[in-house]
Amino acid sequence: MHDFYGKDLSEFALSVWWQAMRPFDLAAVRDAMSRHLVNPDTGQFMPKPADIVRMIGGRTVDAAQLAWSKVDAAVRRVGTYASVVFDDPLVHRVVDDMGGWIPLGRKSEDEWPFVAREFENRYRGYAMRQERPEYPSRLIGISEAANSRSGLPIADPVLIGAPEKARAVLARGSASGGGVRVLRLADAVRKIA
């Protein structure tokens, strides 16, 4: 690509590119570079690594808004009685950071725009990091919290989004369900009961 734009490739520039592209599949990087070359808005300029990352996965703002739309729809359609697994592990990390699935469902309509903004800002913060944070394998709902405390059977979580990806999130997440959050969920269930 440097040759195409008539630029020299220093050892430093190569190391920066290498580090920036490491998280992505080589085929995805090649495709993004090809799309940049023919982009009528930006293709005349030598791309920076961030331009290629944006071509691969879109902007973090777009990803955060898409993730929030899934969360919003799940709260409204599934509710917080059921445990859920999203097809995006960052959703789990952010919802867990914001207090968990049950407290999220207790927010009023008046609070909802502020909750959305907080979610999107936190999501973007995680999405900009190179390393992926640990996340709970599922977002525990009221039913699971109550049944696990009482020793009753626990229903399978509802998968939100692409089922295969949601199963992968479930398999790779931490089994603790957010560590300390389990204690908070138990307290939340006591308040409900």
C-alpha positions in Angstrom: 0.0 0.0 0.0 2.9 2.3 0.8 4.3 1.7 -2.7 0.9 2.4 -4.3 0.8 5.9 -2.6 4.5 6.5 -3.3 5.5 6.5 0.4 8.5 5.0 2.0 7.9 2.3 4.6 10.1 2.8 7.7 10.7 0.1 10.2 8.7 2.1 12.7 5.7 2.5 10.4 5.8 -1.2 9.7 5.8 -2.0 13.4 2.9 0.4 14.0 0.9 -1.2 11.2 1.7 -4.7 12.4 0.5 -4.0 15.9 -2.7 -2.2 14.7 -3.7 -5.1 12.4 -2.8 -8.0 14.7 -6.3 -8.5 16.1 -7.8 -8.9 12.6 -7.8 -11.7 10.1 -5.4 -11.2 7.2 -8.2 -11.6 4.6 -10.3 -8.9 6.4 -7.3 -6.5 6.4 -6.7 -7.1 2.7 -10.3 -6.5 1.9 -10.4 -3.3 3.9 -7.3 -2.0 2.2 -8.8 -2.8 -1.2 -12.0 -1.0 -0.3 -10.0 2.0 0.9 -8.1 2.2 -2.4 -11.4 2.6 -4.4 -13.2 4.8 -1.9 -14.1 8.0 -3.7 -14.1 10.0 -0.5 -10.8 8.9 1.0 -9.0 6.6 -1.4 -6.8 9.4 -2.8 -5.0 9.6 0.6 -2.6 7.2 2.2 -4.6 5.5 5.0 -3.6 5.4 8.6 -4.2 2.2 10.6 -7.4 3.7 12.1 -8.8 4.1 8.6 -8.4 0.4 7.9 -9.8 -0.6 11.3 -12.8 1.6 10.5 -13.2 -0.2 7.2 -13.0 -3.5 8.9 -15.5 -2.9 11.7 -17.0 0.5 11.3 -16.7 3.3 13.8 -17.0 2.6 17.5 -20.0 5.0 17.6 -21.8 2.8 15.1 -20.9 -0.4 17.0 -22.0 1.2 20.3 -25.3 2.3 18.8 -26.0 -1.1 17.3 -25.1 -2.8 20.6 -27.4 -0.5 22.5 -30.3 -1.2 20.1 -29.9 -4.9 20.9 -29.9 -4.2 24.6 -32.9 -1.9 24.4 -34.9 -4.4 22.4 -34.0 -7.2 24.7 -35.1 -5.3 27.8 -38.4 -4.4 26.2 -39.1 -7.8 24.5 -37.4 -10.4 26.8 -37.4 -8.5 30.0 -35.1 -9.0 33.0 -36.8 -12.1 34.4 -34.9 -14.3 31.9 -31.1 -14.5 31.8 -29.7 -13.5 28.5 -26.6 -14.0 26.4 -25.8 -11.4 23.7 -23.7 -12.2 20.6 -21.3 -9.5 21.7 -19.1 -9.9 24.8 -18.7 -6.2 25.2 -22.4 -5.9 25.9 -21.9 -8.2 28.9 -18.9 -6.3 30.2 -20.8 -2.9 29.9 -24.1 -4.1 31.4 -22.2 -5.7 34.2 -20.2 -2.5 34.8 -23.5 -0.6 34.9 -24.9 -2.8 37.7 -26.2 -5.9 35.9 -29.2 -7.0 33.9 -31.8 -6.8 36.7 -31.0 -3.2 37.7 -30.9 -2.1 34.0 -34.4 -3.3 33.6 -35.6 -1.2 36.6 -34.6 2.1 34.9 -37.5 4.4 34.1 -38.4 5.7 30.7 -37.2 9.1 31.9 -33.8 7.6 32.7 -33.5 5.6 29.5 -31.8 8.3 27.3 -29.1 8.8 30.0 -28.7 5.0 30.4 -28.3 4.7 26.6 -25.6 7.4 26.5 -23.7 5.9 29.4 -23.9 2.4 27.8 -22.6 3.8 24.4 -19.8 5.7 26.1 -18.6 2.7 28.1 -19.0 0.4 25.1 -16.9 2.7 22.9 -14.2 2.8 25.6 -13.9 -0.9 25.6 -14.1 -1.2 21.8 -11.1 1.2 21.4 -8.9 -1.1 23.5 -6.6 -3.6 21.9 -7.1 -6.2 24.6 -10.6 -7.6 25.3 -11.8 -7.4 28.9 -13.1 -10.3 30.9 -16.9 -10.5 30.9 -19.7 -12.6 32.5 -20.8 -15.5 30.4 -24.5 -14.6 30.8 -26.4 -11.6 32.2 -28.4 -13.1 35.1 -32.1 -12.4 35.2 -34.5 -12.4 38.2 -35.6 -16.0 37.7 -32.1 -17.5 37.6 -31.0 -15.4 40.6 -34.0 -16.6 42.7 -33.8 -20.2 41.5 -30.0 -20.5 42.1 -30.5 -19.2 45.6 -33.3 -21.7 46.3 -31.6 -24.6 44.6 -34.3 -24.8 41.9 -33.6 -25.7 38.2 -32.2 -22.9 36.1 -33.6 -22.3 32.6 -31.3 -21.8 29.6 -30.6 -18.1 28.9 -32.2 -16.4 26.0 -29.8 -15.9 23.1 -29.8 -12.4 21.7 -28.5 -11.8 18.1 -26.7 -14.4 16.1 -27.1 -17.7 18.0 -23.7 -19.1 17.1 -21.9 -16.0 18.3 -24.0 -15.9 21.5 -23.1 -19.5 22.2 -19.4 -18.6 21.8 -19.9 -15.6 24.2 -21.5 -18.0 26.7 -18.7 -20.5 26.3 -15.8 -18.0 26.7 -17.2 -15.8 29.4 -16.3 -16.1 33.1 -18.6 -18.6 34.9 -18.9 -16.3 37.9 -21.5 -14.1 36.2 -19.6 -11.0 37.1 -17.9 -12.0 40.4 -19.2 -9.6 43.1 -22.3 -9.0 41.1 -23.7 -12.4 42.2 -24.0 -11.0 45.7 -25.8 -7.9 44.4 -28.2 -10.0 42.4 -29.1 -12.0 45.5 -29.8 -8.8 47.3 -31.9 -7.6 44.4 -33.9 -10.8 44.5 -34.6 -10.4 48.2 -36.0 -6.9 47.5 -38.3 -8.3 44.9 -39.5 -11.3 46.9 
